[in-house]
Amino acid sequence: MRRAIELDESDSPLPSDHELWAAHDALGISLIMRKKYRDAVGILMKSRDLAERIGDDSLLASAEYNLACASSRAGKFKDAYVALKASIALDSTNKEKAKSDSDLEKAVERQEFKELLK
């Protein structure tokens, strides 16, 4: 509480939405690398929400793709499918990328993913 008051009274600007997006994205990727997949999902959902608020399709495509990877690793294949489909709709190059991404390896074996990645 004291820190919040100090920040409010200081001249230091709060981080921009772009800075917050970058921080969440990097943290989410770091959590995937450390095999903390469920934690990564939560952080990357925030990254996606920030990208939506910013209104930048390239950031949103990246956030959705990373969320798909974390969700797949966490065994949440339905969520991974929704995120990957959204990512591909925003950036068609993610379709080819997904075919060989080790984070999506188990997901792409599933029928719905095979159809999405045709």
N, CA, C and O atoms as a MOPAC input file, in Angstrom:
PM7 MOZYME 1SCF
protein

 N      0.82900 1    -1.18600 1     0.00000 1
 C      0.00000 1     0.00000 1     0.00000 1
 C      0.87300 1     1.24900 1     0.00000 1
 O      0.62400 1     2.20100 1    -0.74000 1
 N      1.89600 1     1.22400 1     0.84200 1
 C      2.78400 1     2.37900 1     0.93600 1
 C      3.44500 1     2.63600 1    -0.42000 1
 O      3.56900 1     3.78500 1    -0.84300 1
 N      3.87100 1     1.56100 1    -1.10500 1
 C      4.53800 1     1.71100 1    -2.40600 1
 C      3.57500 1     2.31400 1    -3.43700 1
 O      3.98200 1     3.13000 1    -4.26300 1
 N      2.32100 1     1.91700 1    -3.38700 1
 C      1.32800 1     2.47400 1    -4.31200 1
 C      1.17600 1     3.97100 1    -4.08500 1
 O      1.07700 1     4.74300 1    -5.03800 1
 N      1.15700 1     4.36800 1    -2.85000 1
 C      1.04000 1     5.79100 1    -2.52600 1
 C      2.29000 1     6.53400 1    -2.98700 1
 O      2.19300 1     7.63300 1    -3.53300 1
 N      3.47300 1     5.93300 1    -2.76700 1
 C      4.71600 1     6.55900 1    -3.21500 1
 C      4.71400 1     6.74800 1    -4.73400 1
 O      5.10900 1     7.80400 1    -5.22800 1
 N      4.27600 1     5.74000 1    -5.46400 1
 C      4.21600 1     5.84200 1    -6.91800 1
 C      3.23200 1     6.92100 1    -7.35400 1
 O      3.48900 1     7.67200 1    -8.29400 1
 N      2.11100 1     6.98300 1    -6.66200 1
 C      1.09900 1     7.97600 1    -7.00600 1
 C      1.63000 1     9.38800 1    -6.80100 1
 O      1.29200 1    10.30100 1    -7.55500 1
 N      2.45400 1     9.56300 1    -5.79100 1
 C      2.97300 1    10.88400 1    -5.46300 1
 C      4.27300 1    11.20800 1    -6.20900 1
 O      4.76800 1    12.33200 1    -6.12800 1
 N      4.81800 1    10.24400 1    -6.92200 1
 C      6.08900 1    10.47300 1    -7.61100 1
 C      5.84800 1    11.00200 1    -9.02400 1
 O      4.72200 1    11.02900 1    -9.52100 1
 N      6.93100 1    11.41500 1    -9.64000 1
 C      6.87400 1    11.85900 1   -11.02400 1
 C      7.11300 1    10.70800 1   -11.99500 1
 O      7.05900 1    10.90100 1   -13.21000 1
 N      7.37500 1     9.51500 1   -11.47000 1
 C      7.64500 1     8.35600 1   -12.32000 1
 C      6.36000 1     7.91100 1   -13.00600 1
 O      5.35200 1     7.64700 1   -12.35100 1
 N      6.41000 1     7.83300 1   -14.33700 1
 C      5.20800 1     7.38500 1   -15.05100 1
 C      4.99900 1     5.87300 1   -14.86800 1
 O      5.95200 1     5.11400 1   -14.69100 1
 N      3.77100 1     5.47700 1   -14.91300 1
 C      3.47300 1     4.04900 1   -14.86900 1
 C      3.89600 1     3.43500 1   -16.20400 1
 O      3.93800 1     4.13100 1   -17.21900 1
 N      4.20800 1     2.14300 1   -16.21000 1
 C      4.59500 1     1.51400 1   -17.47900 1
 C      3.45800 1     1.61500 1   -18.49900 1
 O      2.27900 1     1.58900 1   -18.14600 1
 N      3.84200 1     1.72900 1   -19.75600 1
 C      2.83900 1     1.77500 1   -20.81800 1
 C      2.27500 1     0.37400 1   -21.04500 1
 O      2.84500 1    -0.61700 1   -20.58800 1
 N      1.16200 1     0.30500 1   -21.74900 1
 C      0.58900 1    -0.99600 1   -22.07600 1
 C      1.55500 1    -1.83400 1   -22.90100 1
 O      1.59900 1    -3.05400 1   -22.74200 1
 N      2.33600 1    -1.19900 1   -23.78600 1
 C      3.33400 1    -1.92800 1   -24.57500 1
 C      4.40700 1    -2.53900 1   -23.67300 1
 O      4.81700 1    -3.68400 1   -23.86800 1
 N      4.85100 1    -1.77200 1   -22.69500 1
 C      5.86000 1    -2.27800 1   -21.74700 1
 C      5.29000 1    -3.40900 1   -20.90800 1
 O      5.97200 1    -4.40100 1   -20.65000 1
 N      4.05300 1    -3.26500 1   -20.48600 1
 C      3.41400 1    -4.33200 1   -19.71400 1
 C      3.23500 1    -5.58900 1   -20.56000 1
 O      3.44100 1    -6.70300 1   -20.07900 1
 N      2.84700 1    -5.40300 1   -21.83300 1
 C      2.70800 1    -6.55400 1   -22.72300 1
 C      4.03900 1    -7.28700 1   -22.85500 1
 O      4.09700 1    -8.51000 1   -22.72900 1
 N      5.10700 1    -6.53400 1   -23.10900 1
 C      6.42700 1    -7.14400 1   -23.28700 1
 C      6.86600 1    -7.89400 1   -22.03000 1
 O      7.44700 1    -8.97600 1   -22.12000 1
 N      6.59300 1    -7.32600 1   -20.87500 1
 C      6.97000 1    -7.97800 1   -19.61700 1
 C      6.18700 1    -9.27300 1   -19.41100 1
 O      6.76000 1   -10.29300 1   -19.02900 1
 N      4.88900 1    -9.23400 1   -19.66200 1
 C      4.07000 1   -10.44400 1   -19.51200 1
 C      4.46900 1   -11.50400 1   -20.52900 1
 O      4.55100 1   -12.68700 1   -20.19700 1
 N      4.71600 1   -11.09000 1   -21.75400 1
 C      5.10800 1   -12.03300 1   -22.79700 1
 C      6.42500 1   -12.72100 1   -22.42500 1
 O      6.53700 1   -13.94400 1   -22.51200 1
 N      7.40700 1   -11.94000 1   -22.01600 1
 C      8.70800 1   -12.50500 1   -21.64700 1
 C      8.59500 1   -13.42400 1   -20.43200 1
 O      9.21400 1   -14.48800 1   -20.39600 1
 N      7.81500 1   -13.01900 1   -19.44800 1
 C      7.62600 1   -13.85800 1   -18.26700 1
 C      6.93200 1   -15.16900 1   -18.64000 1
 O      7.31600 1   -16.23700 1   -18.16400 1
 N      5.91500 1   -15.08300 1   -19.48900 1
 C      5.21000 1   -16.29000 1   -19.91800 1
 C      6.12000 1   -17.26600 1   -20.63100 1
 O      6.07400 1   -18.47000 1   -20.37500 1
 N      6.94800 1   -16.74900 1   -21.52600 1
 C      7.89300 1   -17.60700 1   -22.24600 1
 C      8.90000 1   -18.21300 1   -21.27200 1
 O      9.24700 1   -19.38900 1   -21.38500 1
 N      9.36200 1   -17.42100 1   -20.32800 1
 C     10.29200 1   -17.91500 1   -19.31900 1
 C      9.65800 1   -19.04800 1   -18.49600 1
 O     10.31700 1   -20.04200 1   -18.19000 1
 N      8.39900 1   -18.89200 1   -18.14900 1
 C      7.70700 1   -19.93900 1   -17.38300 1
 C      7.55500 1   -21.21800 1   -18.20300 1
 O      7.66400 1   -22.31700 1   -17.66000 1
 N      7.30500 1   -21.08500 1   -19.49800 1
 C      7.25100 1   -22.27300 1   -20.35700 1
 C      8.61000 1   -22.97400 1   -20.33300 1
 O      8.68000 1   -24.19400 1   -20.19200 1
 N      9.66800 1   -22.21400 1   -20.46800 1
 C     11.01100 1   -22.79000 1   -20.49000 1
 C     11.34900 1   -23.47700 1   -19.16600 1
 O     12.12600 1   -24.43100 1   -19.13500 1
 N     10.76200 1   -22.98600 1   -18.07800 1
 C     10.98900 1   -23.58700 1   -16.75500 1
 C      9.96400 1   -24.66800 1   -16.42600 1
 O      9.92000 1   -25.17700 1   -15.30600 1
 N      9.13700 1   -25.01400 1   -17.42200 1
 C      8.12900 1   -26.07900 1   -17.31100 1
 C      7.05100 1   -25.77300 1   -16.27400 1
 O      6.50700 1   -26.67900 1   -15.64200 1
 N      6.75200 1   -24.49800 1   -16.10900 1
 C      5.66500 1   -24.06700 1   -15.22200 1
 C      4.51100 1   -23.64600 1   -16.12000 1
 O      4.16300 1   -22.46900 1   -16.21300 1
 N      3.93200 1   -24.63800 1   -16.77300 1
 C      2.98100 1   -24.38700 1   -17.85500 1
 C      1.69400 1   -23.72800 1   -17.39200 1
 O      1.20900 1   -22.80800 1   -18.05000 1
 N      1.13700 1   -24.16700 1   -16.29400 1
 C     -0.12000 1   -23.55800 1   -15.83000 1
 C      0.08300 1   -22.10100 1   -15.43000 1
 O     -0.77100 1   -21.25300 1   -15.68500 1
 N      1.22000 1   -21.82000 1   -14.80100 1
 C      1.53400 1   -20.41900 1   -14.47000 1
 C      1.69400 1   -19.59800 1   -15.74500 1
 O      1.24200 1   -18.45600 1   -15.82500 1
 N      2.34300 1   -20.19800 1   -16.73600 1
 C      2.55000 1   -19.50800 1   -18.01500 1
 C      1.22000 1   -19.17200 1   -18.67300 1
 O      1.06000 1   -18.09000 1   -19.24000 1
 N      0.27200 1   -20.08800 1   -18.60200 1
 C     -1.04100 1   -19.84700 1   -19.20500 1
 C     -1.67100 1   -18.58300 1   -18.61300 1
 O     -2.15700 1   -17.72700 1   -19.35300 1
 N     -1.66300 1   -18.46600 1   -17.30800 1
 C     -2.25700 1   -17.29000 1   -16.66000 1
 C     -1.58700 1   -15.99200 1   -17.07200 1
 O     -2.26400 1   -15.00500 1   -17.35500 1
 N     -0.26600 1   -15.98800 1   -17.10600 1
 C      0.47900 1   -14.78700 1   -17.48600 1
 C      0.24000 1   -14.44800 1   -18.95300 1
 O      0.06200 1   -13.28200 1   -19.30800 1
 N      0.23800 1   -15.47300 1   -19.80400 1
 C      0.05500 1   -15.22400 1   -21.23700 1
 C     -1.37700 1   -14.81400 1   -21.57500 1
 O     -1.60600 1   -14.16300 1   -22.59400 1
 N     -2.33800 1   -15.18500 1   -20.73700 1
 C     -3.69800 1   -14.67200 1   -20.92300 1
 C     -3.71100 1   -13.15800 1   -20.67400 1
 O     -4.40400 1   -12.41300 1   -21.36700 1
 N     -2.94500 1   -12.72300 1   -19.68800 1
 C     -2.83700 1   -11.28100 1   -19.42800 1
 C     -2.13200 1   -10.58500 1   -20.58800 1
 O     -2.49900 1    -9.47500 1   -20.97200 1
 N     -1.12100 1   -11.24500 1   -21.14200 1
 C     -0.42400 1   -10.70000 1   -22.30700 1
 C     -1.39200 1   -10.53000 1   -23.47500 1
 O     -1.38000 1    -9.51100 1   -24.16400 1
 N     -2.22900 1   -11.54300 1   -23.68600 1
 C     -3.22800 1   -11.46300 1   -24.76000 1
 C     -4.20100 1   -10.31500 1   -24.51200 1
 O     -4.52300 1    -9.56000 1   -25.42900 1
 N     -4.66400 1   -10.18500 1   -23.27800 1
 C     -5.60400 1    -9.10900 1   -22.94400 1
 C     -4.98600 1    -7.73000 1   -23.17900 1
 O     -5.65700 1    -6.81800 1   -23.66200 1
 N     -3.72000 1    -7.58600 1   -22.83800 1
 C     -3.02800 1    -6.32000 1   -23.07400 1
 C     -2.89400 1    -6.04500 1   -24.57300 1
 O     -3.09100 1    -4.91600 1   -25.02100 1
 N     -2.56000 1    -7.07900 1   -25.34200 1
 C     -2.44000 1    -6.90500 1   -26.79700 1
 C     -3.77700 1    -6.49300 1   -27.40500 1
 O     -3.81400 1    -5.67200 1   -28.32200 1
 N     -4.87000 1    -7.05600 1   -26.90300 1
 C     -6.20600 1    -6.65700 1   -27.38100 1
 C     -6.46300 1    -5.19500 1   -27.05400 1
 O     -6.97200 1    -4.44100 1   -27.88300 1
 N     -6.10800 1    -4.80300 1   -25.83900 1
 C     -6.33600 1    -3.41500 1   -25.41500 1
 C     -5.49700 1    -2.44400 1   -26.25300 1
 O     -5.96100 1    -1.35800 1   -26.60100 1
 N     -4.27300 1    -2.83900 1   -26.57300 1
 C     -3.39400 1    -2.00400 1   -27.39100 1
 C     -3.93800 1    -1.89900 1   -28.81300 1
 O     -3.82500 1    -0.85300 1   -29.45200 1
 N     -4.52500 1    -2.98000 1   -29.29900 1
 C     -5.09500 1    -2.98000 1   -30.64300 1
 C     -4.08000 1    -3.26500 1   -31.73500 1
 O     -4.25300 1    -2.84000 1   -32.87700 1
 N     -3.02300 1    -3.98200 1   -31.38500 1
 C     -1.95600 1    -4.31000 1   -32.33800 1
 C     -2.08200 1    -5.78700 1   -32.71600 1
 O     -1.84500 1    -6.66800 1   -31.88900 1
 N     -2.45900 1    -6.05100 1   -33.97700 1
 C     -2.67300 1    -7.43600 1   -34.41500 1
 C     -1.41900 1    -8.29000 1   -34.34600 1
 O     -1.51400 1    -9.48800 1   -34.07900 1
 N     -0.25100 1    -7.71300 1   -34.57700 1
 C      0.96900 1    -8.51400 1   -34.52000 1
 C      1.28000 1    -8.93700 1   -33.08300 1
 O      1.71500 1   -10.06400 1   -32.84900 1
 N      1.05900 1    -8.04200 1   -32.12800 1
 C      1.23400 1    -8.40800 1   -30.71500 1
 C      0.20300 1    -9.45000 1   -30.30600 1
 O      0.51400 1   -10.39600 1   -29.58300 1
 N     -1.02000 1    -9.26800 1   -30.77400 1
 C     -2.08000 1   -10.20800 1   -30.43800 1
 C     -1.81100 1   -11.58600 1   -31.03400 1
 O     -2.04100 1   -12.59900 1   -30.37400 1
 N     -1.32800 1   -11.63500 1   -32.27200 1
 C     -0.99500 1   -12.91700 1   -32.90400 1
 C      0.08900 1   -13.63500 1   -32.11400 1
 O      0.01000 1   -14.84400 1   -31.89700 1
 N      1.08900 1   -12.89400 1   -31.68800 1
 C      2.17500 1   -13.46700 1   -30.89300 1
 C      1.66700 1   -13.95700 1   -29.54100 1
 O      2.01700 1   -15.05000 1   -29.09500 1
 N      0.84200 1   -13.14200 1   -28.89500 1
 C      0.29800 1   -13.52100 1   -27.58800 1
 C     -0.56400 1   -14.77600 1   -27.69500 1
 O     -0.46900 1   -15.66900 1   -26.85400 1
 N     -1.39800 1   -14.84500 1   -28.72000 1
 C     -2.24900 1   -16.02900 1   -28.91900 1
 C     -1.39400 1   -17.26600 1   -29.19700 1
 O     -1.67600 1   -18.34900 1   -28.68400 1
 N     -0.36000 1   -17.10300 1   -30.00300 1
 C      0.51800 1   -18.23100 1   -30.33000 1
 C      1.21300 1   -18.74900 1   -29.07000 1
 O      1.24100 1   -19.95500 1   -28.82400 1
 N      1.77100 1   -17.84000 1   -28.27700 1
 C      2.44600 1   -18.25700 1   -27.04700 1
 C      1.46700 1   -18.87700 1   -26.06300 1
 O      1.81400 1   -19.82100 1   -25.35200 1
 N      0.25600 1   -18.35800 1   -26.01600 1
 C     -0.77300 1   -18.94400 1   -25.16400 1
 C     -1.12000 1   -20.35200 1   -25.63900 1
 O     -1.32700 1   -21.24700 1   -24.81900 1
 N     -1.18400 1   -20.55500 1   -26.94400 1
 C     -1.44000 1   -21.89600 1   -27.48500 1
 C     -0.33900 1   -22.86100 1   -27.05600 1
 O     -0.61400 1   -23.99900 1   -26.67600 1
 N      0.89300 1   -22.40600 1   -27.11800 1
 C      2.02700 1   -23.25800 1   -26.72200 1
 C      1.93900 1   -23.64300 1   -25.24600 1
 O      2.09300 1   -24.81300 1   -24.89500 1
 N      1.69400 1   -22.66300 1   -24.39200 1
 C      1.60200 1   -22.93500 1   -22.95400 1
 C      0.41300 1   -23.84000 1   -22.64400 1
 O      0.51800 1   -24.76300 1   -21.83700 1
 N     -0.71600 1   -23.56700 1   -23.29300 1
 C     -1.91500 1   -24.37900 1   -23.06300 1
 C     -1.68500 1   -25.81900 1   -23.50400 1
 O     -2.10700 1   -26.75400 1   -22.82300 1
 N     -1.02400 1   -25.99800 1   -24.63000 1
 C     -0.71800 1   -27.33600 1   -25.11100 1
 C      0.17500 1   -28.07500 1   -24.12000 1
 O     -0.08600 1   -29.23000 1   -23.78300 1
 N      1.21100 1   -27.41700 1   -23.66300 1
 C      2.12300 1   -28.03200 1   -22.68600 1
 C      1.40000 1   -28.36900 1   -21.38800 1
 O      1.74600 1   -29.34000 1   -20.71500 1
 N      0.39600 1   -27.56600 1   -21.03600 1
 C     -0.38000 1   -27.80800 1   -19.81000 1
 C     -1.45300 1   -28.88400 1   -20.01200 1
 O     -2.15800 1   -29.24600 1   -19.07000 1
 N     -1.57100 1   -29.39100 1   -21.23800 1
 C     -2.58600 1   -30.40600 1   -21.52200 1
 C     -3.96900 1   -29.83300 1   -21.74700 1
 O     -4.95300 1   -30.57400 1   -21.75000 1
 N     -4.06000 1   -28.53500 1   -21.93500 1
 C     -5.34100 1   -27.85400 1   -22.18200 1
 C     -5.50700 1   -27.68200 1   -23.69200 1
 O     -5.37100 1   -26.58100 1   -24.22800 1
 N     -5.80200 1   -28.78500 1   -24.35800 1
 C     -5.80000 1   -28.79000 1   -25.81200 1
 C     -6.93600 1   -27.97300 1   -26.42500 1
 O     -6.77000 1   -27.39200 1   -27.49800 1
 N     -8.07500 1   -27.92400 1   -25.76100 1
 C     -9.18800 1   -27.11000 1   -26.26600 1
 C     -8.79600 1   -25.63000 1   -26.27100 1
 O     -9.03800 1   -24.91400 1   -27.24300 1
 N     -8.19200 1   -25.18800 1   -25.17500 1
 C     -7.73500 1   -23.79600 1   -25.08200 1
 C     -6.60700 1   -23.53000 1   -26.07500 1
 O     -6.54500 1   -22.46300 1   -26.68500 1
 N     -5.72400 1   -24.50300 1   -26.23200 1
 C     -4.62000 1   -24.36100 1   -27.18600 1
 C     -5.15800 1   -24.20600 1   -28.60300 1
 O     -4.65200 1   -23.39700 1   -29.38100 1
 N     -6.17700 1   -24.97900 1   -28.93100 1
 C     -6.77700 1   -24.91300 1   -30.26600 1
 C     -7.37400 1   -23.53000 1   -30.53000 1
 O     -7.14600 1   -22.93800 1   -31.58500 1
 N     -8.13400 1   -23.02400 1   -29.57000 1
 C     -8.77700 1   -21.70800 1   -29.72200 1
 C     -7.71300 1   -20.62300 1   -29.91500 1
 O     -7.85100 1   -19.76200 1   -30.78400 1
 N     -6.65700 1   -20.66600 1   -29.10600 1
 C     -5.60500 1   -19.65800 1   -29.20100 1
 C     -4.83100 1   -19.78000 1   -30.51300 1
 O     -4.52400 1   -18.77300 1   -31.15100 1
 N     -4.51700 1   -21.01200 1   -30.91400 1
 C     -3.76800 1   -21.19600 1   -32.15500 1
 C     -4.59500 1   -20.76300 1   -33.35800 1
 O     -4.07200 1   -20.13700 1   -34.27900 1
 N     -5.87400 1   -21.08900 1   -33.35500 1
 C     -6.75600 1   -20.67800 1   -34.45500 1
 C     -6.79800 1   -19.15000 1   -34.55900 1
 O     -6.73800 1   -18.59900 1   -35.65800 1
 N     -6.90000 1   -18.47500 1   -33.42100 1
 C     -6.91400 1   -17.00400 1   -33.40700 1
 C     -5.58400 1   -16.45400 1   -33.91000 1
 O     -5.55300 1   -15.47900 1   -34.66200 1
 N     -4.49700 1   -17.07500 1   -33.49700 1
 C     -3.17100 1   -16.63300 1   -33.92400 1
 C     -2.99700 1   -16.75000 1   -35.42700 1
 O     -2.47400 1   -15.84000 1   -36.07000 1
 N     -3.43300 1   -17.86600 1   -35.98500 1
 C     -3.31400 1   -18.08600 1   -37.42900 1
 C     -4.19700 1   -17.10200 1   -38.20300 1
 O     -3.81200 1   -16.62700 1   -39.27100 1
 N     -5.37600 1   -16.80200 1   -37.66400 1
 C     -6.26400 1   -15.83600 1   -38.32800 1
 C     -5.61300 1   -14.45600 1   -38.40500 1
 O     -5.85400 1   -13.70100 1   -39.34700 1
 N     -4.79200 1   -14.13500 1   -37.41600 1
 C     -4.11600 1   -12.83100 1   -37.38200 1
 C     -2.80300 1   -12.83000 1   -38.16200 1
 O     -2.38900 1   -11.80000 1   -38.69400 1
 N     -2.15600 1   -13.98300 1   -38.22600 1
 C     -0.85900 1   -14.09100 1   -38.90500 1
 C     -0.73100 1   -15.49800 1   -39.48700 1
 O     -0.41900 1   -16.45100 1   -38.77200 1
 N     -0.97200 1   -15.61300 1   -40.77000 1
 C     -1.00200 1   -16.92600 1   -41.42000 1
 C      0.33500 1   -17.66400 1   -41.36500 1
 O      0.36300 1   -18.88200 1   -41.54400 1
 N      1.43500 1   -16.96400 1   -41.12500 1
 C      2.72600 1   -17.65600 1   -41.03200 1
 C      2.81400 1   -18.56000 1   -39.80300 1
 O      3.66100 1   -19.45000 1   -39.73700 1
 N      1.93900 1   -18.32400 1   -38.83900 1
 C      1.93900 1   -19.16900 1   -37.63900 1
 C      1.46600 1   -20.58600 1   -37.93300 1
 O      1.72200 1   -21.50100 1   -37.15000 1
 N      0.78700 1   -20.77000 1   -39.04200 1
 C      0.32300 1   -22.10200 1   -39.42900 1
 C      1.51300 1   -23.03300 1   -39.66700 1
 O      1.56200 1   -24.13400 1   -39.11900 1
 N      2.46300 1   -22.59300 1   -40.47800 1
 C      3.65800 1   -23.40800 1   -40.75700 1
 C      4.52700 1   -23.54700 1   -39.51200 1
 O      5.06100 1   -24.62000 1   -39.23000 1
 N      4.65800 1   -22.46800 1   -38.78600 1
 C      5.46300 1   -22.46700 1   -37.55900 1
 C      4.95000 1   -23.52600 1   -36.57300 1
 O      5.73800 1   -24.22800 1   -35.93900 1
 N      3.63000 1   -23.62800 1   -36.45300 1
 C      3.01800 1   -24.55400 1   -35.49600 1
 C      3.29500 1   -26.01800 1   -35.83100 1
 O      3.35600 1   -26.86500 1   -34.93900 1
 N      3.45700 1   -26.30400 1   -37.09300 1
 C      3.65600 1   -27.69900 1   -37.51900 1
 C      4.92800 1   -28.31500 1   -36.95100 1
 O      5.00600 1   -29.53000 1   -36.77500 1
 N      5.91500 1   -27.48700 1   -36.66800 1
 C      7.18900 1   -28.02600 1   -36.18200 1
 C      7.58500 1   -27.50700 1   -34.79800 1
 O      8.71400 1   -27.72400 1   -34.36000 1
 N      6.68600 1   -26.83800 1   -34.12000 1
 C      6.98800 1   -26.28200 1   -32.79500 1
 C      6.87500 1   -27.37800 1   -31.74500 1
 O      5.81800 1   -27.99200 1   -31.60100 1
 N      7.93800 1   -27.62400 1   -31.02300 1
 C      7.93300 1   -28.69500 1   -30.01700 1
 C      6.93000 1   -28.44100 1   -28.88900 1
 O      6.46500 1   -29.38600 1   -28.25200 1
 N      6.59600 1   -27.17600 1   -28.63800 1
 C      5.60100 1   -26.88200 1   -27.60000 1
 C      4.20500 1   -27.35000 1   -28.01000 1
 O      3.34200 1   -27.56300 1   -27.15800 1
 N      3.98800 1   -27.50700 1   -29.30400 1
 C      2.67800 1   -27.93500 1   -29.81600 1
 C      2.68500 1   -29.39300 1   -30.28000 1
 O      1.71200 1   -29.86700 1   -30.86800 1
 N      3.76200 1   -30.08700 1   -30.01900 1
 C      3.95600 1   -31.44100 1   -30.53400 1
 C      2.78800 1   -32.38600 1   -30.22500 1
 O      2.31100 1   -33.08500 1   -31.11800 1
 N      2.33500 1   -32.41100 1   -28.99500 1
 C      1.22500 1   -33.30200 1   -28.62800 1
 C     -0.09900 1   -32.81200 1   -29.20300 1
 O     -0.96600 1   -33.60900 1   -29.56100 1
 N     -0.24200 1   -31.51800 1   -29.28500 1
 C     -1.49300 1   -30.94700 1   -29.80300 1
 C     -1.67600 1   -31.26800 1   -31.27500 1
 O     -2.77000 1   -31.64300 1   -31.69600 1
 N     -0.62000 1   -31.12700 1   -32.06100 1
 C     -0.76300 1   -31.30000 1   -33.50900 1
 C     -1.01900 1   -32.74600 1   -33.91100 1
 O     -1.31400 1   -33.02500 1   -35.07300 1
 N     -0.91000 1   -33.65500 1   -32.96900 1
 C     -1.27600 1   -35.04800 1   -33.22800 1
 C     -2.79600 1   -35.23900 1   -33.19300 1
 O     -3.30500 1   -36.23700 1   -33.70300 1
 N     -3.50600 1   -34.31000 1   -32.61000 1
 C     -4.95700 1   -34.40000 1   -32.46100 1
 C     -5.64900 1   -33.99400 1   -33.76500 1
 O     -5.15500 1   -33.14500 1   -34.50700 1
 N     -6.77400 1   -34.60200 1   -34.02300 1
 C     -7.47400 1   -34.42000 1   -35.29500 1
 C     -7.84300 1   -32.96800 1   -35.58100 1
 O     -7.65800 1   -32.49300 1   -36.70100 1
 N     -8.36100 1   -32.26500 1   -34.58600 1
 C     -8.78400 1   -30.87700 1   -34.82800 1
 C     -7.59700 1   -29.99000 1   -35.21800 1
 O     -7.75100 1   -29.05700 1   -36.00600 1
 N     -6.43200 1   -30.27800 1   -34.67300 1
 C     -5.22900 1   -29.52100 1   -35.02400 1
 C     -4.75800 1   -29.88500 1   -36.42100 1
 O     -4.32800 1   -29.02000 1   -37.18400 1
 N     -4.83900 1   -31.16300 1   -36.75100 1
 C     -4.45200 1   -31.59200 1   -38.10200 1
 C     -5.28000 1   -30.86400 1   -39.14200 1
 O     -4.75000 1   -30.42000 1   -40.16100 1
 N     -6.57600 1   -30.73900 1   -38.89400 1
 C     -7.44800 1   -30.03500 1   -39.82900 1
 C     -7.12500 1   -28.54600 1   -39.88300 1
 O     -7.12800 1   -27.94700 1   -40.95800 1
 N     -6.84700 1   -27.95200 1   -38.73100 1
 C     -6.50800 1   -26.52900 1   -38.68400 1
 C     -5.21700 1   -26.24300 1   -39.44500 1
 O     -5.08300 1   -25.18800 1   -40.06600 1
 N     -4.27000 1   -27.17100 1   -39.40200 1
 C     -2.95200 1   -26.94600 1   -39.98700 1
 C     -2.78800 1   -27.49100 1   -41.40200 1
 O     -1.67200 1   -27.54300 1   -41.92100 1
 N     -3.88700 1   -27.89600 1   -42.02700 1
 C     -3.83400 1   -28.38400 1   -43.42700 1
 C     -3.35100 1   -27.31600 1   -44.35900 1
 O     -3.24600 1   -27.54900 1   -45.56300 1

